[in-house]
């Protein structure tokens, strides 16, 4: 029987989540920290990672969290870890990390312990980084908690800080002619929150690239383009493909269509963060060594690929 995640969290929990985001945001590094990031050809970069969470069709609780590591520049899979998980936190706009990131952090930690030589030097995340309601999206969250460079790559424009998918935005997209062409996403505050990137010569829709952690926007955009055999960066694309295949092999059910993850209620995401959320948390949170303790319950992985 299909299961449904818990309903909207109480306001106290949302307030705590906002507080945790604000605390962790102070740890974000938005500049290049590695020598390979400053090299025009990314010399020294050998391993790129991608993460994804795919849902069982018709079930908003059962999901597959996947981590893949690809060689660079060949973009061949060197490592994969897919595991079934049960999500208890619901999807709330602006708080996706509290639903998915704990399982992705677990996957990275498992790799660090089992095969440290295969640790990715950068992670691609299917979601936003600083292009976010409070400047701290899922790519920032994962980057801070794993202490890895992270890049946020979203397929749709998150309309925050005055950014709109209006006629002017569509005209700028139309002017992107070749793979690698891009334009800045400048919010009403005057801050460049990301870049709209034509990732492939034959792509008709851009990707929205933003800084997650420990990488500049310029390097993030260049590397994203360099990792695209198709529209979606290959690390994210492979994580998605393999997570869906794992669902089919493990549960004998059909996953959602490839590259269009069926994440609970994402099709109905509101454009702004929830209203009526207090700025002050009802309970305190603890940030220690870049890890955060949340009050929202989650369950441990139920199975893991060989």
GITA-V393736 format. One record per backbone hydrogen bond with DSSP energy under -1.0 kcal/mol. CO is the residue of the C=O (numbers start at 0). NH is the residue of the N-H. E is the energy in kcal/mol with one decimal. If there is no record, write none. Layout:
co | nh | e
CO | NH | E
CO | NH | E
This chain:
co | nh | e
2 | 59 | -1.8
9 | 13 | -1.9
10 | 14 | -2.4
11 | 15 | -1.9
12 | 16 | -2.6
13 | 17 | -2.2
14 | 18 | -2.0
15 | 19 | -2.6
16 | 20 | -2.5
17 | 21 | -2.2
18 | 22 | -2.2
19 | 23 | -2.7
20 | 24 | -2.2
23 | 26 | -2.0
24 | 27 | -1.4
28 | 213 | -2.1
34 | 37 | -1.1
38 | 41 | -1.8
41 | 44 | -2.2
45 | 71 | -2.0
46 | 120 | -2.4
47 | 69 | -3.4
48 | 123 | -2.6
49 | 67 | -2.5
51 | 65 | -2.9
53 | 63 | -3.1
55 | 58 | -2.4
60 | 86 | -2.4
61 | 55 | -2.0
62 | 84 | -2.9
63 | 53 | -2.4
64 | 82 | -1.9
65 | 51 | -1.8
66 | 80 | -2.1
67 | 49 | -2.2
68 | 77 | -3.7
68 | 78 | -1.5
69 | 47 | -2.5
70 | 74 | -2.2
75 | 70 | -2.8
78 | 68 | -2.4
80 | 66 | -2.0
81 | 304 | -2.2
82 | 64 | -2.5
83 | 301 | -2.2
84 | 62 | -2.2
85 | 298 | -1.1
91 | 94 | -2.6
94 | 97 | -1.1
95 | 98 | -1.6
95 | 99 | -1.7
96 | 100 | -1.7
99 | 103 | -1.2
100 | 104 | -2.9
101 | 105 | -1.8
102 | 106 | -1.8
103 | 107 | -2.1
104 | 108 | -2.6
105 | 109 | -2.4
106 | 110 | -2.0
107 | 111 | -2.5
108 | 112 | -1.9
109 | 113 | -2.6
110 | 114 | -2.4
114 | 117 | -2.3
115 | 118 | -1.5
121 | 48 | -3.1
122 | 150 | -2.5
123 | 50 | -1.5
124 | 126 | -1.9
124 | 152 | -2.6
127 | 138 | -2.6
128 | 136 | -2.3
129 | 131 | -1.8
131 | 134 | -1.0
136 | 140 | -2.4
137 | 141 | -2.5
138 | 142 | -1.8
139 | 143 | -2.7
140 | 144 | -2.1
141 | 145 | -1.8
142 | 146 | -1.7
142 | 147 | -1.1
148 | 122 | -2.5
149 | 211 | -1.8
149 | 212 | -1.7
150 | 124 | -2.6
151 | 209 | -2.4
153 | 207 | -2.9
157 | 159 | -1.5
159 | 162 | -2.4
160 | 187 | -4.6
163 | 165 | -1.6
165 | 169 | -2.4
166 | 170 | -2.0
167 | 171 | -2.0
168 | 172 | -1.9
169 | 173 | -2.0
170 | 174 | -1.3
172 | 175 | -1.6
177 | 180 | -2.4
180 | 197 | -2.9
182 | 195 | -2.8
184 | 192 | -2.9
186 | 189 | -2.0
190 | 186 | -2.7
193 | 184 | -2.9
194 | 208 | -2.7
195 | 182 | -1.7
196 | 198 | -1.1
196 | 206 | -2.7
197 | 179 | -3.5
199 | 202 | -1.8
206 | 196 | -3.1
207 | 153 | -2.3
208 | 194 | -2.4
209 | 151 | -2.6
210 | 129 | -2.0
212 | 149 | -2.1
215 | 219 | -2.2
216 | 220 | -2.4
217 | 221 | -2.0
218 | 222 | -2.6
219 | 223 | -2.2
220 | 224 | -2.2
221 | 225 | -2.0
222 | 226 | -1.1
224 | 227 | -1.4
226 | 233 | -3.4
232 | 236 | -2.6
233 | 237 | -2.9
234 | 238 | -1.8
235 | 239 | -2.3
236 | 240 | -2.5
237 | 241 | -2.6
238 | 242 | -1.8
239 | 243 | -1.9
240 | 244 | -2.0
241 | 245 | -2.1
242 | 246 | -1.9
243 | 247 | -2.1
244 | 248 | -2.6
245 | 249 | -2.7
246 | 250 | -2.6
247 | 251 | -1.3
256 | 259 | -1.8
260 | 262 | -1.4
262 | 265 | -2.6
264 | 267 | -1.4
265 | 268 | -1.8
285 | 292 | -1.4
287 | 290 | -1.1
290 | 287 | -2.2
